[in-house]
Amino acid sequence: MGYLFFQILIWILLAFGLGGIIGWLLRGFTHALQDDEKGDGETIGRGDDHIIVSLLRSELSSHKKRLRELESAAGTSKPDTEKPKQREITDDWRPAALAEPKGEMDDLKKVRGIGPKIEQTLHNLGIFHYYQIAGLSRENILWLNHHLHFPGRIEREQWVEQTRELVKQRIDQPETA
């Protein structure tokens, strides 16, 4: 029984070794064919990549040096690639706030995008009515976006348009006493 086990083990090792040798030969053969298909007559081995990279880097640095020389000779500098600075948000842009609501507060949650938490924040900022949101200027919207910590939300969810529609509906409805 031990003899049979030993014989099977040897055959497995021989098959493994023979497969490795055949694979290595085939790999070398296919790489040689790929190099021949390049057609430039010059074969580049995998070890030559670092030489090409260093040559390209030195050529790039010489081009950059020449560019700096030309810029200084022309008296110009590199174009400004920085993003334009955003305008400073000032308290001058704060929307007109009310100390308390005039009459009954409007339900600001009817505006899509305003939930209970944002409604409370708006109340804390002195905004209680639809007409206050409907009359916001561009600067007021920027200020509110900054203080609500949701940049672009007012524009994206169209609060101004929605509240203008709500104000218009309120005006068009006859009051029932």
C-alpha positions, -999 to +999 in steps of 0.1 A: +000+000+000+028+024+008+045+015-025+014+025-045+011+058-026+047+066-032+044+058-070+013+080-074+031+109-056+061+106-080+038+107-110+021+138-097+054+156-091+066+146-126+034+159-142+037+191-122+073+197-132+067+188-168+037+212-169+058+240-155+086+235-180+061+234-210+043+266-197+076+284-193+086+275-229+052+285-243+053+318-225+087+327-239+076+317-274+044+338-272+063+369-259+088+365-288+059+365-313+044+396-297+077+414-299+080+405-336+045+418-343+055+453-331+072+458-364+095+486-354+125+463-355+135+472-320+124+448-292+121+462-258+124+439-229+105+444-197+137+454-179+143+483-203+111+502-192+130+522-165+155+534-191+127+548-213+109+564-184+141+582-173+148+594-208+112+608-211+116+625-177+148+642-187+133+653-220+102+667-202+124+686-177+143+702-206+110+712-223+098+727-190+131+746-186+128+759-222+091+770-215+102+789-184+129+807-205+104+816-232+079+829-206+105+851-189+116+864-223+081+873-233+073+888-199+043+866-192+036+842-165+018+809-164-020+812-167-038+811-134-051+776-130-066+782-096-104+782-092-119+816-089-124+825-052-160+823-040-175+855-028-172+862+009-206+855+026-214+886+047-242+894+071-253+922+047-268+894+026-290+881+055-327+881+045-350+905+062-359+888+095-390+893+116-389+893+154-422+874+154-446+862+128-472+887+115-504+869+123-505+832+119-472+815+108-473+797+075-466+760+074-432+761+057-432+723+056-456+725+026-426+735+006-409+704-008-374+701+008-383+718+041-388+695+070-394+701+107-358+707+115-352+732+086-385+749+094-373+754+130-340+768+118-358+792+095-380+803+124-348+809+144-335+830+116-367+851+116-384+835+085-420+826+093-440+833+060-440+822+024-436+857+011-403+860+029-389+830+010-406+841-022-388+875-021-353+862-015-325+877-036-295+858-050-274+871-021-301+861+005-302+826-010-264+823-007-265+834+029-293+810+037-275+781+020-244+789+041-263+789+073-284+759+065-252+739+056-269+727+024-251+745-005-274+748-035-304+732-018-327+762-021-321+765-059-322+727-065-355+723-047-369+756-060-381+770-027-386+805-041-407+792-070-428+770-047-434+797-022-444+822-049-470+796-061-482+792-025-485+830-021-503+832-054-528+805-044-534+823-011-542+856-029-564+838-055-585+821-027-613+841-013-611+843+024-640+827+043-650+845+075 
